[in-house]
Amino acid sequence: MSPNVKTAISLQEELFQKVNKLADELHVSRSKLFVMAVQDFIKKKENQNFLSQINDAFNDQPDSEEIKLKTKMRKKQIKNLEREPWQ
């Protein structure tokens, strides 16, 4: 387990009060609430990045060489099928 590091942050009074209220409702310390919030934020960001990578991969369009190869393969498959005896 990694050692804990202390940090100080500045909040507007209204937000600070909301943090205190939520921490009380969840029966956790303010520190734990901030840890939970940051962990959640990081996880969401990682998921967004992963989804972006997946979308980029699926948006990849074939280049001209791939199109030529696909056309040649299709023609060859048609010829092979034409030679097959169909019963």
DRENVONU-71655 format. One record per atom (N, C-alpha, C): atom name; y, z, x; residue in one letter. Coordinates in steps of 0.001 Angstrom, whole numbers, plus 500000, padded with zeros to 6 digits. Last residue first. Example, Ala and Ser with C-alpha at 12.3 -4.5 7.8 and 13.67 -1.06 7.14 Angstrom:
REM DRENVONU-71655
<name->N | north->497750 | up->507080 | east->512850 | resn->S>
<name->CA | north->498940 | up->507140 | east->513670 | resn->S>
<name->C | north->500030 | up->507870 | east->512900 | resn->S>
<name->N | north->494310 | up->507800 | east->513190 | resn->A>
<name->CA | north->495500 | up->507800 | east->512300 | resn->A>
<name->C | north->496700 | up->507800 | east->513200 | resn->A>
***
This chain:
REM DRENVONU-71655
<name->N | north->471256 | up->443341 | east->475525 | resn->Q>
<name->CA | north->470134 | up->443142 | east->474600 | resn->Q>
<name->C | north->470488 | up->443576 | east->473207 | resn->Q>
<name->N | north->472863 | up->441763 | east->478079 | resn->W>
<name->CA | north->473031 | up->442640 | east->476916 | resn->W>
<name->C | north->471943 | up->442334 | east->475911 | resn->W>
<name->N | north->472874 | up->441696 | east->481490 | resn->P>
<name->CA | north->472176 | up->441188 | east->480298 | resn->P>
<name->C | north->472310 | up->442197 | east->479165 | resn->P>
<name->N | north->475889 | up->441365 | east->483256 | resn->E>
<name->CA | north->474875 | up->442262 | east->482717 | resn->E>
<name->C | north->474187 | up->441621 | east->481512 | resn->E>
<name->N | north->477994 | up->439757 | east->483830 | resn->R>
<name->CA | north->476694 | up->439428 | east->484425 | resn->R>
<name->C | north->475558 | up->440276 | east->483881 | resn->R>
<name->N | north->480127 | up->441017 | east->482621 | resn->E>
<name->CA | north->479740 | up->439694 | east->482127 | resn->E>
<name->C | north->478361 | up->439290 | east->482654 | resn->E>
<name->N | north->480372 | up->443273 | east->484188 | resn->L>
<name->CA | north->479903 | up->443417 | east->482808 | resn->L>
<name->C | north->479443 | up->442077 | east->482238 | resn->L>
<name->N | north->481373 | up->442147 | east->486514 | resn->N>
<name->CA | north->480091 | up->442857 | east->486534 | resn->N>
<name->C | north->479522 | up->443000 | east->485128 | resn->N>
<name->N | north->483850 | up->441196 | east->485564 | resn->K>
<name->CA | north->482834 | up->440262 | east->486084 | resn->K>
<name->C | north->481454 | up->440911 | east->486077 | resn->K>
<name->N | north->485049 | up->443655 | east->484927 | resn->I>
<name->CA | north->484820 | up->442660 | east->483879 | resn->I>
<name->C | north->483756 | up->441668 | east->484320 | resn->I>
<name->N | north->485202 | up->444804 | east->487474 | resn->Q>
<name->CA | north->484392 | up->445447 | east->486447 | resn->Q>
<name->C | north->484080 | up->444471 | east->485316 | resn->Q>
<name->N | north->487033 | up->443054 | east->488676 | resn->K>
<name->CA | north->485671 | up->443162 | east->489197 | resn->K>
<name->C | north->484743 | up->443797 | east->488167 | resn->K>
<name->N | north->489312 | up->443566 | east->487144 | resn->K>
<name->CA | north->488732 | up->442218 | east->487156 | resn->K>
<name->C | north->487282 | up->442254 | east->487636 | resn->K>
<name->N | north->489723 | up->446279 | east->487835 | resn->R>
<name->CA | north->489458 | up->445911 | east->486444 | resn->R>
<name->C | north->488797 | up->444530 | east->486365 | resn->R>
<name->N | north->490273 | up->446064 | east->490554 | resn->M>
<name->CA | north->489093 | up->446811 | east->490112 | resn->M>
<name->C | north->488724 | up->446424 | east->488679 | resn->M>
<name->N | north->492678 | up->444622 | east->490478 | resn->K>
<name->CA | north->491503 | up->444054 | east->491139 | resn->K>
<name->C | north->490225 | up->444741 | east->490665 | resn->K>
<name->N | north->494289 | up->446538 | east->489148 | resn->T>
<name->CA | north->494070 | up->445212 | east->488564 | resn->T>
<name->C | north->492832 | up->444556 | east->489156 | resn->T>
<name->N | north->494253 | up->448635 | east->490996 | resn->K>
<name->CA | north->493730 | up->448842 | east->489647 | resn->K>
<name->C | north->493414 | up->447502 | east->488978 | resn->K>
<name->N | north->495572 | up->447410 | east->493153 | resn->L>
<name->CA | north->494186 | up->447855 | east->493297 | resn->L>
<name->C | north->493536 | up->448041 | east->491925 | resn->L>
<name->N | north->498122 | up->447044 | east->492010 | resn->K>
<name->CA | north->497333 | up->445889 | east->492467 | resn->K>
<name->C | north->495854 | up->446252 | east->492570 | resn->K>
<name->N | north->498823 | up->449732 | east->491595 | resn->I>
<name->CA | north->498738 | up->448814 | east->490452 | resn->I>
<name->C | north->497899 | up->447589 | east->490823 | resn->I>
<name->N | north->498917 | up->450671 | east->494211 | resn->E>
<name->CA | north->497952 | up->451249 | east->493272 | resn->E>
<name->C | north->497760 | up->450336 | east->492060 | resn->E>
<name->N | north->501053 | up->449137 | east->495167 | resn->E>
<name->CA | north->499718 | up->449003 | east->495765 | resn->E>
<name->C | north->498643 | up->449547 | east->494828 | resn->E>
<name->N | north->503218 | up->450074 | east->493624 | resn->S>
<name->CA | north->502772 | up->448681 | east->493485 | resn->S>
<name->C | north->501376 | up->448467 | east->494073 | resn->S>
<name->N | north->502317 | up->453401 | east->492440 | resn->D>
<name->CA | north->503170 | up->452451 | east->493157 | resn->D>
<name->C | north->502561 | up->451051 | east->493045 | resn->D>
<name->N | north->502120 | up->455281 | east->489403 | resn->P>
<name->CA | north->501466 | up->454497 | east->490455 | resn->P>
<name->C | north->502457 | up->453541 | east->491127 | resn->P>
<name->N | north->504071 | up->458284 | east->489113 | resn->Q>
<name->CA | north->503717 | up->456957 | east->488625 | resn->Q>
<name->C | north->503058 | up->456163 | east->489754 | resn->Q>
<name->N | north->503939 | up->461605 | east->488445 | resn->D>
<name->CA | north->503771 | up->460653 | east->489541 | resn->D>
<name->C | north->503273 | up->459317 | east->488977 | resn->D>
<name->N | north->503892 | up->463508 | east->486600 | resn->N>
<name->CA | north->504933 | up->462495 | east->486443 | resn->N>
<name->C | north->504859 | up->461422 | east->487515 | resn->N>
<name->N | north->501996 | up->465281 | east->487466 | resn->F>
<name->CA | north->501644 | up->464415 | east->486347 | resn->F>
<name->C | north->502690 | up->463329 | east->486101 | resn->F>
<name->N | north->503421 | up->466555 | east->489508 | resn->A>
<name->CA | north->502176 | up->465846 | east->489824 | resn->A>
<name->C | north->501802 | up->464875 | east->488709 | resn->A>
<name->N | north->505504 | up->467743 | east->488088 | resn->D>
<name->CA | north->505811 | up->466724 | east->489106 | resn->D>
<name->C | north->504565 | up->465900 | east->489424 | resn->D>
<name->N | north->504042 | up->469595 | east->486575 | resn->N>
<name->CA | north->504765 | up->468507 | east->485912 | resn->N>
<name->C | north->505106 | up->467391 | east->486887 | resn->N>
<name->N | north->503163 | up->471268 | east->488652 | resn->I>
<name->CA | north->502190 | up->470557 | east->487812 | resn->I>
<name->C | north->502860 | up->469369 | east->487135 | resn->I>
<name->N | north->505621 | up->472215 | east->489585 | resn->Q>
<name->CA | north->504742 | up->471464 | east->490484 | resn->Q>
<name->C | north->503708 | up->470664 | east->489696 | resn->Q>
<name->N | north->506482 | up->473569 | east->487280 | resn->S>
<name->CA | north->507274 | up->472457 | east->487806 | resn->S>
<name->C | north->506439 | up->471587 | east->488741 | resn->S>
<name->N | north->504575 | up->475573 | east->487173 | resn->L>
<name->CA | north->504644 | up->474590 | east->486095 | resn->L>
<name->C | north->505433 | up->473359 | east->486540 | resn->L>
<name->N | north->505326 | up->476959 | east->489498 | resn->F>
<name->CA | north->503994 | up->476378 | east->489398 | resn->F>
<name->C | north->503970 | up->475289 | east->488321 | resn->F>
<name->N | north->507893 | up->477832 | east->488781 | resn->N>
<name->CA | north->507716 | up->476965 | east->489946 | resn->N>
<name->C | north->506377 | up->476241 | east->489891 | resn->N>
<name->N | north->507249 | up->479461 | east->486604 | resn->Q>
<name->CA | north->508128 | up->478305 | east->486415 | resn->Q>
<name->C | north->507965 | up->477318 | east->487564 | resn->Q>
<name->N | north->505708 | up->481411 | east->487921 | resn->N>
<name->CA | north->505090 | up->480573 | east->486898 | resn->N>
<name->C | north->505925 | up->479318 | east->486629 | resn->N>
<name->N | north->507682 | up->482542 | east->489548 | resn->E>
<name->CA | north->506515 | up->481907 | east->490166 | resn->E>
<name->C | north->505835 | up->480963 | east->489172 | resn->E>
<name->N | north->509336 | up->483580 | east->487510 | resn->K>
<name->CA | north->509862 | up->482556 | east->488422 | resn->K>
<name->C | north->508716 | up->481814 | east->489107 | resn->K>
<name->N | north->507621 | up->485488 | east->486409 | resn->K>
<name->CA | north->508121 | up->484379 | east->485583 | resn->K>
<name->C | north->508632 | up->483247 | east->486455 | resn->K>
<name->N | north->507343 | up->487185 | east->488640 | resn->K>
<name->CA | north->506170 | up->486512 | east->488074 | resn->K>
<name->C | north->506597 | up->485318 | east->487220 | resn->K>
<name->N | north->509991 | up->488109 | east->488919 | resn->I>
<name->CA | north->509354 | up->487336 | east->490003 | resn->I>
<name->C | north->508160 | up->486558 | east->489470 | resn->I>
<name->N | north->510281 | up->489514 | east->486493 | resn->F>
<name->CA | north->511166 | up->488397 | east->486816 | resn->F>
<name->C | north->510537 | up->487503 | east->487881 | resn->F>
<name->N | north->508326 | up->491506 | east->486808 | resn->D>
<name->CA | north->508244 | up->490558 | east->485696 | resn->D>
<name->C | north->509086 | up->489317 | east->485986 | resn->D>
<name->N | north->509376 | up->492867 | east->489017 | resn->Q>
<name->CA | north->508049 | up->492252 | east->489093 | resn->Q>
<name->C | north->507876 | up->491197 | east->488006 | resn->Q>
<name->N | north->511775 | up->493755 | east->487894 | resn->V>
<name->CA | north->511809 | up->492810 | east->489011 | resn->V>
<name->C | north->510456 | up->492116 | east->489164 | resn->V>
<name->N | north->510788 | up->495501 | east->485914 | resn->A>
<name->CA | north->511647 | up->494366 | east->485551 | resn->A>
<name->C | north->511669 | up->493313 | east->486659 | resn->A>
<name->N | north->509372 | up->497391 | east->487421 | resn->M>
<name->CA | north->508683 | up->496592 | east->486409 | resn->M>
<name->C | north->509492 | up->495335 | east->486056 | resn->M>
<name->N | north->511500 | up->498446 | east->488920 | resn->V>
<name->CA | north->510365 | up->497803 | east->489594 | resn->V>
<name->C | north->509629 | up->496897 | east->488617 | resn->V>
<name->N | north->513040 | up->499546 | east->486863 | resn->F>
<name->CA | north->513586 | up->498453 | east->487677 | resn->F>
<name->C | north->512473 | up->497702 | east->488413 | resn->F>
<name->N | north->511216 | up->501509 | east->485996 | resn->L>
<name->CA | north->511662 | up->500463 | east->485078 | resn->L>
<name->C | north->512240 | up->499273 | east->485847 | resn->L>
<name->N | north->511064 | up->503149 | east->488254 | resn->K>
<name->CA | north->509867 | up->502421 | east->487820 | resn->K>
<name->C | north->510248 | up->501279 | east->486880 | resn->K>
<name->N | north->513699 | up->504136 | east->488203 | resn->S>
<name->CA | north->513204 | up->503398 | east->489360 | resn->S>
<name->C | north->512000 | up->502543 | east->488975 | resn->S>
<name->N | north->513728 | up->505552 | east->485834 | resn->R>
<name->CA | north->514603 | up->504372 | east->485989 | resn->R>
<name->C | north->514098 | up->503505 | east->487124 | resn->R>
<name->N | north->510329 | up->506408 | east->484926 | resn->S>
<name->CA | north->511605 | up->506668 | east->485599 | resn->S>
<name->C | north->512442 | up->505386 | east->485613 | resn->S>
<name->N | north->508986 | up->506279 | east->481597 | resn->V>
<name->CA | north->508943 | up->505963 | east->483032 | resn->V>
<name->C | north->510298 | up->506297 | east->483629 | resn->V>
<name->N | north->508739 | up->506174 | east->478799 | resn->H>
<name->CA | north->508267 | up->507347 | east->479552 | resn->H>
<name->C | north->508027 | up->507000 | east->481024 | resn->H>
<name->N | north->509946 | up->504322 | east->477277 | resn->L>
<name->CA | north->508697 | up->503920 | east->477937 | resn->L>
<name->C | north->508056 | up->505054 | east->478730 | resn->L>
<name->N | north->512226 | up->505697 | east->476503 | resn->E>
<name->CA | north->511300 | up->505212 | east->475478 | resn->E>
<name->C | north->509930 | up->504861 | east->476072 | resn->E>
<name->N | north->513445 | up->506113 | east->479008 | resn->D>
<name->CA | north->512988 | up->507266 | east->478211 | resn->D>
<name->C | north->511956 | up->506832 | east->477182 | resn->D>
<name->N | north->514032 | up->503446 | east->479654 | resn->A>
<name->CA | north->513146 | up->504233 | east->480530 | resn->A>
<name->C | north->512598 | up->505444 | east->479784 | resn->A>
<name->N | north->515843 | up->502870 | east->477600 | resn->L>
<name->CA | north->514555 | up->502180 | east->477661 | resn->L>
<name->C | north->513562 | up->502943 | east->478538 | resn->L>
<name->N | north->517967 | up->504593 | east->478294 | resn->K>
<name->CA | north->517313 | up->504699 | east->476992 | resn->K>
<name->C | north->515927 | up->504053 | east->477022 | resn->K>
<name->N | north->518667 | up->503650 | east->480870 | resn->N>
<name->CA | north->518220 | up->505038 | east->480675 | resn->N>
<name->C | north->517451 | up->505185 | east->479367 | resn->N>
<name->N | north->519457 | up->501051 | east->480182 | resn->V>
<name->CA | north->518342 | up->501264 | east->481112 | resn->V>
<name->C | north->517788 | up->502671 | east->480930 | resn->V>
<name->N | north->521670 | up->501589 | east->478588 | resn->K>
<name->CA | north->520516 | up->500896 | east->478008 | resn->K>
<name->C | north->519274 | up->501079 | east->478876 | resn->K>
<name->N | north->523350 | up->502761 | east->480496 | resn->Q>
<name->CA | north->522910 | up->503552 | east->479348 | resn->Q>
<name->C | north->521679 | up->502923 | east->478683 | resn->Q>
<name->N | north->523763 | up->500536 | east->482171 | resn->F>
<name->CA | north->523142 | up->501752 | east->482695 | resn->F>
<name->C | north->522593 | up->502619 | east->481562 | resn->F>
<name->N | north->525178 | up->498873 | east->480470 | resn->L>
<name->CA | north->523834 | up->498485 | east->480899 | resn->L>
<name->C | north->523078 | up->499692 | east->481429 | resn->L>
<name->N | north->527548 | up->500379 | east->480283 | resn->E>
<name->CA | north->526785 | up->500049 | east->479087 | resn->E>
<name->C | north->525341 | up->499670 | east->479435 | resn->E>
<name->N | north->528491 | up->500457 | east->482961 | resn->E>
<name->CA | north->528104 | up->501683 | east->482259 | resn->E>
<name->C | north->527219 | up->501393 | east->481050 | resn->E>
<name->N | north->527110 | up->498036 | east->485145 | resn->Q>
<name->CA | north->528133 | up->498418 | east->484181 | resn->Q>
<name->C | north->527600 | up->499607 | east->483396 | resn->Q>
<name->N | north->525809 | up->498994 | east->488323 | resn->L>
<name->CA | north->525634 | up->498489 | east->486964 | resn->L>
<name->C | north->526854 | up->498853 | east->486134 | resn->L>
<name->N | north->524754 | up->498514 | east->491621 | resn->S>
<name->CA | north->525859 | up->498867 | east->490729 | resn->S>
<name->C | north->525628 | up->498198 | east->489385 | resn->S>
<name->N | north->522151 | up->500030 | east->493579 | resn->I>
<name->CA | north->522726 | up->498904 | east->492851 | resn->I>
<name->C | north->523857 | up->499410 | east->491971 | resn->I>
<name->N | north->520420 | up->500808 | east->496538 | resn->A>
<name->CA | north->521428 | up->501207 | east->495549 | resn->A>
<name->C | north->521961 | up->499946 | east->494881 | resn->A>
<name->N | north->517066 | up->501556 | east->497516 | resn->T>
<name->CA | north->518224 | up->500673 | east->497474 | resn->T>
<name->C | north->519185 | up->501194 | east->496416 | resn->T>
<name->N | north->514271 | up->502447 | east->499536 | resn->K>
<name->CA | north->515310 | up->502803 | east->498573 | resn->K>
<name->C | north->516452 | up->501808 | east->498673 | resn->K>
<name->N | north->510963 | up->501429 | east->499664 | resn->V>
<name->CA | north->512283 | up->501297 | east->500266 | resn->V>
<name->C | north->513306 | up->501634 | east->499193 | resn->V>
<name->N | north->507609 | up->502473 | east->500303 | resn->N>
<name->CA | north->508738 | up->502271 | east->499400 | resn->N>
<name->C | north->510030 | up->502202 | east->500181 | resn->N>
<name->N | north->505065 | up->500685 | east->502114 | resn->P>
<name->CA | north->505967 | up->501834 | east->501955 | resn->P>
<name->C | north->507111 | up->501478 | east->501004 | resn->P>
<name->N | north->502201 | up->499185 | east->500509 | resn->S>
<name->CA | north->503439 | up->499095 | east->501281 | resn->S>
<name->C | north->504300 | up->500335 | east->501086 | resn->S>
<name->N | north->498826 | up->500000 | east->500838 | resn->M>
<name->CA | north->500000 | up->500000 | east->500000 | resn->M>
<name->C | north->501238 | up->500000 | east->500883 | resn->M>
***
